[in-house]
Amino acid sequence: MFPRSGQILSLLVSAGLGLGAAGCDSLSGFVKSATSDERTASVPARRGAPRLQSGDKIKLVVFGEDKISGDYEIDQNGRFSAPLVGPVHAAGMTKRELEQAVAARLRDSQILRNPVVTIDVASFRPFYVLGEVEKPGEYTYRNGLNVMSAVAVAGGYTYRASKSKVMVQRAGEKAFTEYALSPDIQIHPGDLISVPERYF
């Protein structure tokens, strides 16, 4: 059973406050600086479309097959299951890759000879903003989000906020990566953004 979103947010906020109170030195074991390759990978044109993960909800349409078509949620094992299709691993795939996987399953099972499959994302996992922003919390993801627009969604910076760097923990990673603040830093579903305090 998944924890409630309120419980998740409470834990994240507590962790963020604890890190802030401990000071910069205590973050050294949890933060790495972005390499030049990682900075390049943050440019939207290079990172590509968000990849599906557990918690994402998809809309599957198989042309002419109402029994298969419908809305499905990717479970904690990274799979979803549809009638006649069975369980399909979806985590880590793009929409296009998942369309191909479902079509292949239908062909290989001889259910359909030439299946026409379309997948859209009904809703992504939220992203989280902590630290020196006016309204830290959980927010609905939308396509094209970058780190600066994410901060704006969270109410903007506090007067103590650093406006030269930001820390991002990508979904599935264990550590934050520190970036120079830039609109080229793209945000994906499940990302955790932490705006540090500036030091005078």
Secondary structure, 3 states (H helix, E strand, C coil): CCCCHHHHHHHHHHHHHHHHHHCCHHHCCCEEECCHHHHHHCCHHHHCCCCCCCCCEEEEEECCCCCCCEEEECCCCCEEEECCCEEEECCCCCHHHHHHHHHHHHHHCCCCCCCCEEEEEEECCCEEEEECECCCEEECCCCCCEHHHHHHHCCCECCCECCCEEEEECCCCCCEEEEECCCCCECCCCCEEEECECCC
